[in-house]
Amino acid sequence: MRSLENNSFRFIKDNFLRTTIVTVVLIIISLSLIYFDTTRKTFSDTRATIRDLILTIASTIASPAVLIEEGLFSINEINNLYDELKDYKKEQSLRSDIFQELSVLRQKVEIYENDLNFIKDNETKSITVEIFADTSNRYFSSIFLKAGKNRGITENNTIVSSLGLVGRVVEIGKKISRGLLLNDISSRVPVSISSSEIQGILIGQNLNRPKIYYINNLNDINVGDLVVTSGKGGIFPSNLAVGSVAIIDKKNQHIEVDLFVNPKDLSRVRIIDYQIDKSIE
């Protein structure tokens, strides 16, 4: 009996010890986890603090470089503005010289016309209309105009802008008309080249540059010479600016012309009702 009691007591004692040990181990593990979690948070906060410090230092160091870069950019912009201002002044001066030259030429023409009792063409009527659409593609070059029979538009009316000749009216509806552009393959315009008034026919190529054919002497023509309408054929008034000579192809006997007007840059044009007085014989 005593032996049984001793064995029972030993079992309880061993069980208590085990419980104590397990409890202590769990406490140690919990404290360790709390410590590691706190440590991770501390490390995370430290890393964030270090990153902020590095960013502040980098910004401080980079600020002078940024200021220098912005200053150089501003100086470059000022230089560009100065160059543009010089070019603008030069252009304005050139325009002023051209305007004065044209005024002198106009006065001379008026004097010659009075001396020769020159018969002038009828006064032309014109209206300004908006471009409805540009339908140009690789095969056709034309525009639609917001004007038709309702505004007195007729076939072959001349289309111009402030820079020069654009084309002519080829189809008229009640409120919409179609204009044929100079670079259309169907376009034919009698022109004069340079001050020598060398004659030729400007023919569209469905390219940026139309060509002038049927020229008697290419040797008297230079790149940059002015091309204007000659007035022959009675469709276009004379002396409308067309473009300038870009390429002289002596082998194929033609000239390529840089047009003054790009229809894609236009929102409206002027329609001229040019008619030759049929009573003059």
Beta strands, then each sheet from edge to edge (+ up, - down):
strand 1: 125-134
strand 2: 142-145
strand 3: 158-160
strand 4: 165-172
strand 5: 177-181
strand 6: 188-193
strand 7: 198-203
strand 8: 211-213
strand 9: 226-229
strand 10: 241-249
strand 11: 254-259
strand 12: 268-273
sheet 1: 1+ 2- 5+ 4- 3+ 12- 1+
sheet 2: 6+ 7- 8+ 11- 10+ 9- 6+
end
